[in-house]
């Protein structure tokens, strides 16, 4: 039986706001539409794993308030039950400003979705659920928050698990001591070109990826937009897996989450790392071709049908 993936992170309400351009100081902009959709890095990864039929444990705090109720209803619709108790605090939300070319800018109001308690992790261990897992996904946003200490302590107790770490655009805001502890866990790193260059202060993606692979002693994945995704091995090898064209640009919300979620899923299905990245590129292309972070079952199947079997991807 396939072991589960533990997904640690947030589930939030994304408020998607199309704008002609990002506002400048003192400017007034009229908005003609906004959409509320479920989101959050961990939620998006859970949704991706669910599409692939990969068993997972959602460890997502969901609080109260209008955003908390919205998120809880969305989880119930998808049959996802978080293992975390419900915090008393209200959930926050994410305002997603989307420009005409699909690029997104986030304004995040953090609430209960980032308030992890140490007791919850001990409860998870006592339940035996951790024995049913072989991999863990965690986002950098949670490591940066005050409860990041609890998450790190849990991960350090489970070093034998395969850890996938997506630092996010806040990578340079994560406390140095916490980031060092995280990298000492030898995670598979997943980040984009801008994050890799800013964090390492290197001049090229090649230099940044190789430096990070040396530091983590593990594989580093660097997404590079339309160029594809770089794979950097701990043995010094590297490869660029080409992206797939976006036919009808939507927006980039959730593209990175769907990419790492797909990598995790395909690796568990027996694909090599390069094959998993190529398949993830297809899924991410489908996400960018839609509005918002999530694919419908039909959209996912259309994209997944183009992914060959292990050993047959070209």
Residue, then its C-alpha position, 0 to 999 in steps of 0.5 A: x500500500x502506498x504511504x501517505x504524504x503529510x501536507x503542513x500549511x495553510x488553507x485560505x480564501x483567495x480574493x482574486x481581483x483583476x486590475x489593469x495595472x498595479x496601483x501607484x501611491x495615492x491612486x484610485x482604481x475602480x474594480x469591476x469584479x472579484x472572485x472568492x476561491x479556496x487557496x493557500x499553498x498547502x490547500x493547493x498541494x492537497x487538491x493536486x494530490x487528490x487529483x492524482x489519487x495520492x493518499x495524504x494527511x491534510x494538516x491545515x488549521x482552519x479558524x472562524x470568521x467569514x473566511x474560515x467558514x468559506x474555507x471549511x465549506x470548500x474543504x467539505x465539498x472536496x471531502x478533505x478533513x484536516x487533522x488539525x483542531x479548529x483554532x478559535x482565531x479567525x482565518x485570514x485571506x489573500x488578496x490576489x491582484x492579477x494584471x492583464x498578462x496573468x502575473x499575480x501580486x499577493x496581499x496576505x492577511x494572516x490569521x488562524x491558518x498559520x497558528x500551529x500548536x505543539x500539542x497538535x504535532x504530538x497528537x498526530x504522532x500519538x495517533x500513529x498517522x506519522x507511521x503511515x507517511x513517507x513524505x512531508x510537504x511544508x511551505x516557507x510561510x509557515x516556517x517564518x511565522x511564530x509557530x514555525x518553531x513547532x513545525x521545525x521541531x516536528x520535522x527534526x523528529x522525523x528526519x527519515x521522511x522525505x521532505x519537500x520544502x517550498x520557501x515561497x517569495x518570503x524566502x529572504x524573510x525567514x529567520x536565518x537560524x530557522x532556514x539553516x535548521x530547515x536546510x539541515x533536514x536535506x529537503x527537496x527544495x522547490x523555488x522559482x528563479x527570482x527566489x533562488x537568485x535573491x536567496x543565494x545572491x548568485x548571478x545565474x540560475x545554474x550557479x544558484x541551483x548548484x549552490x543550494x544542492x550542495x547545501x541541502x545535499x539533495x535535489x533542487x528544483x528551480x522553476x523558470x517560467x516559460x523556459x521550464x524547470x531546472x533540476x540540480x542534483x547533489x552530485x553536481x548534475x543539472x538539467x533544464x526540463x522545457x515548459x509547455x506552451x500556455x494556449x489561453x493565458x489565465x493567471x499564475x496563481x497556484x502554478x508553483x503549488x500545482x507544480x510541486x504537488x505534481x512532482x510529489x505525486x508522480x515520484x510516488x507513482x514511480x516516475x524518475x525526477x526528470x519525468x516527474x518534473x516534465x509531467x508537473x510542467x504540463x499540469x502547471x501549464x494547465x493551471x496557468x491557462x485557467x483563472x485561479x489556482x485550481x483545476x476542475x476534474x475535466x481540466x486535470x484529466x485533459x492535462x494528465x492524459x498527456x503525461x506518459x507512463x514511467x519510462x515513456x515520457x519524452 
